[in-house]
Amino acid sequence: MAADLILTNATVYTVDRARPRATSLAVEGGRVVSLDEVEPGPDTEVRDLGGAFVMPGLVDVHNHHALAGRAELFELTFGGDLDFEAILDAVRHRSRDLGPDEWVVGGAWASTLVERLSHESARRALDAAAGGRPVMLSDDSRHNRWVSSRALELAGVTASTPDPAGGVIVRDPVTGSPCGVLLEAAGVQVERAVRKTGTLTEEQHARASQHAIGILHSYGITAFQDAGVSVDILNALKSLDDAGRLDAWVVTSLLVNDPIFGYDPIGSALMEVGERYRSEHHRPDFVKIFLDGVPPTRTAAFLEPYLPDEVHGDCFHGAPTMPPAELEGWLRAAARAGLSAKIHCTGDASVRATLDAVEKLRGEGYTDTRFQVAHGQFVHPDDLARFGALGVAADISPFLWVPGVIPTAIANVLPAERAARMQPNRALLDSGALVAGGSDWPVSESPNAWEGIQGLVTRQDPAGAHAGALWPEQAITLAEAVEAFTLSGARAMGVDDVTGSLTPGKSADFIVLDRNPFESATAELHATEVTETWFAGRKVFERE
């Protein structure tokens, strides 16, 4: 048997139950050809790894790679640990080198700051920091915006502008003027105003995607699903692949509705053109539906009410973005077009609505269509077993199975006993669900799967910044967590035919680690580093 590359003296963890471990790996023509020792040919590269740990390339079932790449290259970036004054300082520093009407775009401010920002005085402080320039800053969920007076002006938002469907223009409690906080769809007008004056070129979109994929490679990720794309992103991926520069398996999700990005086209028009962007490594195979918002701003849909407040009273549940018949109609249209569906659900009512719709479609004979519930932070106990029974994958992202800023923000709006019961990962696995790991990067500050893996195993903050454990009974094993970020993710995305495990015949997508995670202290899993990343038999990253 000929081989281009043979790894010997390795600790190979295949994530293939038919052959879980090996000490050799042979690659030919970009594919795994053997896990046994083979004779090298005259041109074979043979590498003795000295026992190093080798495993499949990681799979991220939920990210927004192009947004992350764009932010890294072209925007103001800061973490959710910045307080109000520190954010103003960051805006002030960014504004120094800009023209008088250039935009300051970036994020992400912490969800816990909503109340602090919901005053006209906060907007005035933002105006001063930016020198009167237009500013649009996203929160840590990327669903909500804080903007300056000039941004409101350019977007045509005034005190008399009504709240749009699916959004809220937060107003100062005393003056009634827009304070600059725009929830969900209320931010779309500002997003569109940004694009009118700051549209990226095709080359810049391609740079953003390629830059992001380089970052993903540094964390060992060789396959991912972008959870909501525009035509610009689709075009960037295809152009990269046509030029031989797309070194990852990429599945994209075509937006059915768009309460946060302001993309055009969406819905049927986007579904009609998606196929023209298919290429060897890019599969535009999913649609994306936002069925609700996020809990901290009370835009998620729940079966039981939120904590009472002055605006919503004591019986407010939130509501899905569309009625059952409309959801069923979109899922049916996607299935007829050969597309699968990722449905954003952060409240248990939206999860139930999705499962009800999928049950109806399964009954109509759509048995092969893949469905994913994205996030699924809250699932009613009666619905847990329905995931496995209906073949619905649980896209468990972002990294919310540990204490942190977003769980703290959620605890401010839900009763304590409900807020503490997030991400029922153990119960989902035990009920037969396919559980797939995602980062939701840049909602998470990095796409480091090892942080997520440690969090899945411990239910504690890997960084140690936040004390305690979030529903520790829902911890899963290390092997289960690794599978969630490899083969299970590939299955949920529909790329398990080519990746997700080191199985002969599949693409030679593998990583070399600086340690054996199964022999490492659990508390140090997040520190695991990728020393090499290989895609299709080619080294695409090496740590210096």
C-alpha positions as CSV (number, residue, x, y, z in Angstrom):
1,M,0.0,0.0,0.0
2,A,1.4,3.4,-1.0
3,A,1.3,6.3,1.3
4,D,2.3,10.0,1.2
5,L,2.6,10.2,5.0
6,I,3.0,7.7,7.8
7,L,2.8,8.6,11.4
8,T,4.4,6.0,13.7
9,N,4.8,5.7,17.5
10,A,1.7,7.8,18.0
11,T,-1.2,7.7,20.4
12,V,-4.1,7.8,17.9
13,Y,-7.6,8.3,19.3
14,T,-9.9,7.7,16.3
15,V,-13.4,8.4,17.7
16,D,-14.4,5.4,15.7
17,R,-15.9,2.7,17.9
18,A,-14.9,0.0,15.4
19,R,-11.2,0.8,15.9
20,P,-10.9,3.3,18.8
21,R,-7.2,3.4,19.2
22,A,-4.1,2.9,17.1
23,T,-0.3,3.7,17.1
24,S,0.0,4.4,13.3
25,L,-1.7,6.5,10.7
26,A,-1.1,6.3,7.0
27,V,-2.3,9.0,4.6
28,E,-2.5,8.9,0.8
29,G,-4.1,11.4,-1.6
30,G,-5.5,13.4,1.3
31,R,-7.3,10.5,2.9
32,V,-6.7,8.1,5.8
33,V,-5.7,4.8,4.2
34,S,-4.7,2.7,7.2
35,L,-4.3,2.6,10.9
36,D,-1.9,-0.3,10.8
37,E,1.8,-0.2,10.0
38,V,2.5,-0.1,6.3
39,E,5.7,-0.2,4.3
40,P,6.8,3.2,3.2
41,G,7.5,3.9,-0.5
42,P,10.5,5.9,-1.8
43,D,8.6,9.2,-1.6
44,T,6.8,8.5,1.7
45,E,7.3,11.0,4.6
46,V,7.6,8.9,7.8
47,R,7.3,10.7,11.1
48,D,8.0,9.2,14.6
49,L,5.7,11.2,16.9
50,G,7.3,9.9,20.1
51,G,4.0,8.9,21.6
52,A,2.2,12.3,20.8
53,F,-1.6,12.3,21.0
54,V,-3.3,12.4,17.6
55,M,-7.1,12.7,17.1
56,P,-9.6,13.9,14.4
57,G,-9.8,17.5,13.6
58,L,-12.3,19.2,15.8
59,V,-15.8,20.1,14.5
60,D,-17.6,23.3,15.6
61,V,-21.3,22.9,14.8
62,H,-22.1,26.6,15.5
63,N,-20.1,29.7,14.8
64,H,-20.2,32.9,12.8
65,H,-16.7,32.7,11.4
66,A,-17.0,35.6,8.9
67,L,-18.3,37.9,11.6
68,A,-15.4,36.9,13.9
69,G,-12.9,37.4,11.1
70,R,-14.4,40.8,10.2
71,A,-14.2,41.9,13.8
72,E,-10.6,40.8,14.2
73,L,-9.5,42.6,11.1
74,F,-11.7,45.7,10.8
75,E,-13.6,46.4,14.1
76,L,-13.2,47.4,17.7
77,T,-13.0,44.2,19.9
78,F,-13.3,44.0,23.6
79,G,-14.5,41.4,26.2
80,G,-17.5,41.2,28.4
81,D,-15.3,42.0,31.4
82,L,-15.2,45.7,30.5
83,D,-17.3,48.0,32.6
84,F,-19.1,51.1,31.3
85,E,-16.1,53.5,31.7
86,A,-13.7,51.0,30.2
87,I,-15.9,50.7,27.1
88,L,-16.0,54.4,26.7
89,D,-12.2,54.5,26.9
90,A,-12.0,51.8,24.2
91,V,-14.3,53.9,22.0
92,R,-12.3,57.0,22.7
93,H,-9.1,55.4,21.7
94,R,-10.6,53.8,18.5
95,S,-12.0,57.1,17.4
96,R,-8.8,59.1,17.5
97,D,-7.7,57.8,14.1
98,L,-11.1,58.0,12.4
99,G,-12.6,60.7,10.2
100,P,-15.4,62.9,11.6
101,D,-18.2,60.6,10.3
102,E,-16.5,57.2,10.2
103,W,-18.2,54.4,12.1
104,V,-16.9,52.8,15.3
105,V,-18.3,49.2,15.1
106,G,-17.5,46.4,17.5
107,G,-18.3,44.6,20.7
108,A,-19.1,42.9,22.9
109,W,-20.5,44.5,26.0
110,A,-21.9,42.3,28.8
111,S,-25.6,41.5,28.9
112,T,-25.5,42.6,32.6
113,L,-25.0,46.2,31.4
114,V,-28.4,46.6,29.8
115,E,-29.9,48.6,32.7
116,R,-26.8,50.9,33.0
117,L,-27.0,51.7,29.2
118,S,-30.8,52.3,29.2
119,H,-30.5,56.0,29.9
120,E,-30.1,59.0,27.7
121,S,-27.1,60.0,29.8
122,A,-25.3,56.8,28.7
123,R,-25.9,57.7,25.1
124,R,-24.5,61.2,25.6
125,A,-21.4,59.7,27.2
126,L,-21.0,57.5,24.2
127,D,-21.3,60.5,21.9
128,A,-18.6,62.3,23.8
129,A,-16.3,59.4,23.7
130,A,-16.7,59.0,20.0
131,G,-16.4,62.7,19.2
132,G,-19.9,62.7,17.7
133,R,-19.1,59.8,15.4
134,P,-21.6,57.0,14.6
135,V,-21.1,54.0,17.0
136,M,-22.6,50.6,17.0
137,L,-21.5,48.1,19.6
138,S,-23.0,44.6,20.0
139,D,-23.7,42.8,23.2
140,D,-22.3,39.4,24.2
141,S,-25.2,37.6,22.6
142,R,-24.7,39.6,19.3
143,H,-28.5,40.1,19.3
144,N,-28.6,43.6,20.8
145,R,-26.9,46.9,20.0
146,W,-25.8,50.1,21.9
147,V,-25.5,53.0,19.5
148,S,-24.7,56.7,19.5
149,S,-26.9,59.7,18.6
150,R,-25.2,60.0,15.2
151,A,-25.9,56.3,14.5
152,L,-29.6,56.8,15.4
153,E,-29.7,59.8,13.0
154,L,-28.1,57.9,10.1
155,A,-30.6,55.0,10.7
156,G,-33.6,57.3,10.8
157,V,-34.5,56.4,14.4
158,T,-36.2,59.2,16.3
159,A,-38.3,59.6,19.4
160,S,-41.4,59.0,17.3
161,T,-40.1,55.8,15.6
162,P,-42.3,52.9,16.6
163,D,-40.8,49.6,17.8
164,P,-40.3,47.3,14.8
165,A,-41.8,43.8,14.8
166,G,-39.6,41.6,16.9
167,G,-37.6,44.5,18.4
168,V,-37.6,47.2,21.0
169,I,-36.1,50.7,20.9
170,V,-35.3,51.1,24.6
171,R,-36.3,54.6,25.8
172,D,-35.1,56.7,28.6
173,P,-37.5,56.2,31.6
174,V,-37.7,60.0,32.2
175,T,-37.4,61.7,28.8
176,G,-38.8,58.9,26.6
177,S,-36.1,59.5,24.0
178,P,-34.2,56.5,22.5
179,C,-31.3,55.8,24.9
180,G,-29.3,54.0,22.2
181,V,-30.0,50.4,23.3
182,L,-31.7,48.5,20.5
183,L,-33.0,45.0,21.2
184,E,-33.2,42.3,18.5
185,A,-34.8,43.6,15.3
186,A,-34.6,47.2,16.4
187,G,-30.9,47.1,15.6
188,V,-31.4,46.1,11.9
189,Q,-31.8,49.7,10.7
190,V,-28.5,50.6,12.2
191,E,-26.8,47.5,10.7
192,R,-28.1,48.6,7.3
193,A,-26.9,52.2,7.9
194,V,-23.4,50.8,8.6
195,R,-23.4,48.9,5.3
196,K,-24.4,51.9,3.3
197,T,-21.1,53.7,4.3
198,G,-18.8,50.8,5.3
199,T,-19.4,47.9,3.0
200,L,-16.5,45.5,2.7
201,T,-15.2,44.6,-0.7
202,E,-15.2,41.0,-2.0
203,E,-11.5,40.8,-1.3
204,Q,-12.1,41.9,2.3
205,H,-14.9,39.4,2.8
206,A,-12.6,36.7,1.6
207,R,-9.8,37.9,3.9
208,A,-12.2,37.9,6.9
209,S,-13.2,34.3,6.2
210,Q,-9.6,33.1,5.6
211,H,-8.4,34.9,8.7
212,A,-11.1,33.3,10.8
213,I,-10.3,29.9,9.4
214,G,-6.7,30.4,10.3
215,I,-7.7,31.1,13.9
216,L,-9.9,28.0,13.9
217,H,-6.9,25.9,12.7
218,S,-4.9,27.2,15.6
219,Y,-7.5,25.5,17.9
220,G,-7.6,22.4,15.8
221,I,-10.9,23.0,14.0
222,T,-11.1,21.6,10.5
223,A,-14.9,21.5,10.0
224,F,-17.6,24.0,11.1
225,Q,-21.1,25.2,10.4
226,D,-21.6,29.0,10.0
227,A,-25.0,29.6,11.7
228,G,-26.2,32.5,9.5
229,V,-24.7,33.7,6.2
230,S,-25.2,36.4,3.7
231,V,-24.5,36.2,-0.1
232,D,-21.2,38.0,0.6
233,I,-20.1,35.2,2.9
234,L,-21.3,32.5,0.5
235,N,-19.4,34.2,-2.3
236,A,-16.2,34.5,-0.2
237,L,-16.2,30.8,0.7
238,K,-16.7,29.7,-2.9
239,S,-14.1,32.1,-4.2
240,L,-11.6,30.7,-1.6
241,D,-12.4,27.1,-2.5
242,D,-12.2,27.8,-6.2
243,A,-8.7,29.2,-5.6
244,G,-7.6,26.2,-3.6
245,R,-7.5,28.2,-0.3
246,L,-10.5,26.8,1.7
247,D,-8.8,24.4,4.1
248,A,-11.9,23.3,6.0
249,W,-15.2,21.5,5.6
250,V,-17.7,24.3,5.8
251,V,-21.5,24.0,6.1
252,T,-23.5,27.2,5.8
253,S,-27.0,28.1,7.1
254,L,-29.2,30.3,4.8
255,L,-31.2,32.8,6.8
256,V,-35.0,32.4,6.6
257,N,-35.6,35.4,8.9
258,D,-33.1,37.9,10.2
259,P,-33.8,39.8,13.3
260,I,-30.2,40.9,14.0
261,F,-27.9,41.0,10.9
262,G,-29.7,43.1,8.4
263,Y,-28.7,40.9,5.4
264,D,-30.4,40.9,2.0
265,P,-31.6,38.7,0.5
266,I,-33.0,36.2,3.0
267,G,-35.8,33.6,3.0
268,S,-36.9,32.1,-0.3
269,A,-34.7,34.4,-2.4
270,L,-31.6,33.3,-0.5
271,M,-32.6,29.6,-0.7
272,E,-33.0,29.9,-4.4
273,V,-29.4,31.2,-5.0
274,G,-27.6,29.2,-2.3
275,E,-26.8,26.2,-4.5
276,R,-24.7,28.3,-6.9
277,Y,-22.1,28.7,-4.1
278,R,-21.6,25.0,-3.5
279,S,-18.0,23.8,-4.0
280,E,-15.8,20.9,-3.0
281,H,-15.4,21.9,0.6
282,H,-18.4,24.2,1.0
283,R,-21.9,22.8,1.5
284,P,-24.8,25.4,1.7
285,D,-27.0,22.6,3.1
286,F,-29.0,24.3,5.9
287,V,-31.5,27.0,6.5
288,K,-31.4,29.0,9.7
289,I,-34.5,30.2,11.6
290,F,-34.5,32.5,14.6
291,L,-37.5,31.2,16.6
292,D,-36.8,33.5,19.6
293,G,-34.2,35.9,21.0
294,V,-32.2,35.7,24.2
295,P,-33.3,35.4,27.9
296,P,-31.4,38.4,29.3
297,T,-33.5,40.9,27.3
298,R,-36.7,38.8,27.8
299,T,-36.9,37.9,24.1
300,A,-36.6,34.2,24.5
301,A,-39.9,32.2,24.6
302,F,-40.7,30.3,27.8
303,L,-43.5,28.0,28.9
304,E,-43.4,29.7,32.4
305,P,-43.2,33.5,32.9
306,Y,-40.1,35.6,33.5
307,L,-39.6,37.4,36.8
308,P,-42.0,40.4,37.0
309,D,-40.7,43.8,36.1
310,E,-42.2,47.3,35.5
311,V,-42.5,46.8,31.8
312,H,-43.8,43.3,31.4
313,G,-45.7,42.6,34.6
314,D,-45.7,39.1,36.2
315,C,-47.2,37.0,33.4
316,F,-44.8,37.7,30.6
317,H,-43.5,34.5,28.8
318,G,-42.0,35.9,25.6
319,A,-43.2,34.5,22.3
320,P,-41.8,32.7,19.3
321,T,-41.0,34.8,16.2
322,M,-43.6,33.0,14.1
323,P,-46.7,30.9,14.6
324,P,-46.6,27.1,14.3
325,A,-48.0,27.0,10.7
326,E,-45.4,29.4,9.5
327,L,-42.6,27.5,11.1
328,E,-43.9,24.2,9.6
329,G,-44.2,25.9,6.2
330,W,-40.5,27.1,6.2
331,L,-39.3,23.7,7.4
332,R,-41.4,22.0,4.7
333,A,-40.1,24.3,2.0
334,A,-36.5,23.7,3.1
335,A,-37.0,19.9,3.1
336,R,-38.5,20.0,-0.4
337,A,-35.5,21.9,-1.6
338,G,-33.2,19.3,-0.1
339,L,-32.1,21.6,2.8
340,S,-31.8,20.8,6.5
341,A,-32.6,23.3,9.2
342,K,-30.9,24.9,12.3
343,I,-33.5,26.5,14.6
344,H,-32.4,29.0,17.2
345,C,-34.2,28.3,20.4
346,T,-33.1,29.7,23.8
347,G,-36.4,29.3,25.7
348,D,-38.2,26.0,26.3
349,A,-41.4,27.2,24.5
350,S,-39.5,27.7,21.3
351,V,-37.8,24.2,21.7
352,R,-41.2,22.6,22.1
353,A,-42.6,24.5,19.1
354,T,-39.6,23.2,17.0
355,L,-40.1,19.6,18.2
356,D,-43.8,19.8,17.4
357,A,-43.1,21.1,13.9
358,V,-40.5,18.4,13.3
359,E,-42.9,15.7,14.5
360,K,-45.4,16.8,11.9
361,L,-42.8,16.8,9.1
362,R,-41.5,13.4,10.1
363,G,-45.1,12.2,9.9
364,E,-45.3,13.6,6.3
365,G,-42.4,11.4,5.3
366,Y,-39.4,13.8,5.6
367,T,-37.3,11.3,7.3
368,D,-33.9,12.2,6.0
369,T,-33.9,15.9,6.7
370,R,-31.5,17.0,9.4
371,F,-32.8,19.2,12.1
372,Q,-30.8,21.0,14.8
373,V,-32.1,22.9,17.9
374,A,-29.4,25.6,18.3
375,H,-28.6,26.5,21.9
376,G,-31.4,24.6,23.6
377,Q,-30.4,26.2,26.9
378,F,-33.7,25.4,28.5
379,V,-35.7,22.2,27.7
380,H,-38.8,21.1,29.5
381,P,-38.3,17.6,31.0
382,D,-41.2,16.3,28.9
383,D,-39.4,17.2,25.7
384,L,-36.0,15.7,26.4
385,A,-36.7,12.2,25.0
386,R,-38.3,13.8,21.8
387,F,-34.8,14.8,20.5
388,G,-33.7,11.3,20.0
389,A,-37.1,9.9,19.0
390,L,-37.4,12.6,16.2
391,G,-33.8,12.6,15.2
392,V,-33.2,16.2,16.2
393,A,-29.7,17.1,17.1
394,A,-28.9,19.3,20.1
395,D,-26.5,22.0,19.0
396,I,-25.3,22.9,22.5
397,S,-23.8,26.3,22.1
398,P,-22.5,28.8,23.1
399,F,-20.3,27.8,26.1
400,L,-23.1,28.3,28.6
401,W,-22.7,25.2,30.7
402,V,-20.5,27.0,33.2
403,P,-21.0,30.0,35.5
404,G,-20.3,33.3,33.7
405,V,-21.6,36.7,32.6
406,I,-24.5,35.4,30.4
407,P,-25.8,32.9,33.0
408,T,-25.6,35.7,35.6
409,A,-27.7,37.9,33.2
410,I,-30.2,35.1,32.8
411,A,-30.5,34.7,36.6
412,N,-31.6,38.3,36.7
413,V,-34.7,37.6,34.7
414,L,-35.7,34.1,35.6
415,P,-36.6,32.5,39.0
416,A,-33.5,31.0,40.6
417,E,-34.6,27.4,40.3
418,R,-35.2,27.7,36.6
419,A,-32.1,29.8,35.8
420,A,-30.0,27.2,37.4
421,R,-31.3,24.4,35.2
422,M,-29.5,25.3,31.9
423,Q,-28.0,22.9,29.3
424,P,-29.4,19.5,30.2
425,N,-26.6,17.7,28.3
426,R,-26.4,14.6,30.4
427,A,-30.2,14.1,30.2
428,L,-30.1,14.6,26.4
429,L,-27.4,12.0,25.9
430,D,-29.1,9.5,28.2
431,S,-32.4,10.0,26.2
432,G,-30.6,9.1,22.9
433,A,-30.1,12.6,21.5
434,L,-27.3,13.5,19.2
435,V,-25.4,16.1,21.1
436,A,-23.0,18.3,19.0
437,G,-20.6,20.9,20.3
438,G,-20.4,24.5,19.1
439,S,-18.7,27.7,20.2
440,D,-21.0,30.4,18.8
441,W,-17.8,32.3,18.3
442,P,-17.6,35.4,18.4
443,V,-20.4,35.2,21.0
444,S,-17.8,33.2,22.9
445,E,-14.6,35.1,22.9
446,S,-12.7,32.3,21.4
447,P,-13.6,29.1,19.5
448,N,-11.3,27.0,21.8
449,A,-13.2,23.7,22.1
450,W,-11.1,22.6,25.0
451,E,-12.7,25.3,27.2
452,G,-16.0,23.9,26.2
453,I,-14.9,20.3,26.7
454,Q,-13.7,21.0,30.2
455,G,-16.9,22.9,30.9
456,L,-19.0,20.0,29.7
457,V,-17.1,17.6,32.1
458,T,-17.0,19.9,35.2
459,R,-19.8,22.4,34.7
460,Q,-17.4,24.9,36.2
461,D,-15.7,28.0,34.7
462,P,-12.4,26.7,33.2
463,A,-10.8,30.1,33.7
464,G,-11.7,30.2,37.4
465,A,-13.1,33.7,37.2
466,H,-16.6,32.6,38.3
467,A,-17.2,30.3,41.3
468,G,-19.5,27.4,41.6
469,A,-20.9,24.9,39.2
470,L,-24.0,25.2,36.9
471,W,-26.3,22.2,37.4
472,P,-23.4,19.8,38.0
473,E,-25.6,16.7,37.6
474,Q,-25.6,17.4,33.9
475,A,-21.9,16.8,33.5
476,I,-20.8,14.4,30.8
477,T,-17.7,12.3,30.4
478,L,-14.5,13.4,28.6
479,A,-15.0,10.8,25.9
480,E,-18.6,12.0,25.3
481,A,-17.4,15.6,25.3
482,V,-14.7,14.9,22.7
483,E,-17.2,13.0,20.5
484,A,-19.6,16.0,20.7
485,F,-16.8,18.1,19.2
486,T,-15.8,15.6,16.5
487,L,-18.0,12.8,15.1
488,S,-21.3,14.0,16.6
489,G,-20.8,17.5,15.2
490,A,-20.0,16.0,11.8
491,R,-23.1,13.9,11.9
492,A,-25.3,16.9,12.9
493,M,-23.8,18.9,10.0
494,G,-24.0,16.0,7.5
495,V,-20.3,15.8,6.8
496,D,-19.6,12.5,8.7
497,D,-19.1,10.9,5.3
498,V,-15.8,12.8,5.0
499,T,-14.7,13.8,8.5
500,G,-15.3,13.6,12.2
501,S,-13.3,10.4,12.9
502,L,-10.0,8.8,11.8
503,T,-11.6,6.1,9.7
504,P,-9.9,4.7,6.5
505,G,-11.5,6.4,3.5
506,K,-12.2,9.7,5.3
507,S,-10.4,12.9,4.8
508,A,-7.1,13.0,6.7
509,D,-8.2,15.8,9.0
510,F,-6.3,15.4,12.3
511,I,-4.5,17.3,15.0
512,V,-1.5,16.6,17.2
513,L,-1.8,17.8,20.8
514,D,0.7,18.8,23.4
515,R,-0.7,16.2,25.9
516,N,-3.0,13.2,26.1
517,P,-6.2,14.7,27.5
518,F,-7.3,11.3,28.9
519,E,-4.2,11.3,31.1
520,S,-4.3,15.0,32.1
521,A,-5.9,16.6,35.1
522,T,-9.5,17.6,34.3
523,A,-8.9,21.1,35.6
524,E,-6.2,21.6,33.0
525,L,-8.1,20.4,29.9
526,H,-8.7,24.0,28.8
527,A,-5.0,24.5,28.6
528,T,-4.6,21.8,26.0
529,E,-2.8,23.2,22.9
530,V,-2.8,22.0,19.3
531,T,0.7,21.7,18.0
532,E,-0.3,20.7,14.5
533,T,-3.4,20.8,12.4
534,W,-3.8,18.8,9.2
535,F,-6.6,19.1,6.7
536,A,-7.0,16.7,3.8
537,G,-3.4,15.4,4.4
538,R,-1.8,18.9,4.4
539,K,-0.4,20.7,7.4
540,V,-2.4,23.9,7.8
541,F,-1.1,25.0,11.2
542,E,2.0,24.4,13.3
543,R,2.6,26.1,16.7
544,E,5.9,27.8,16.8
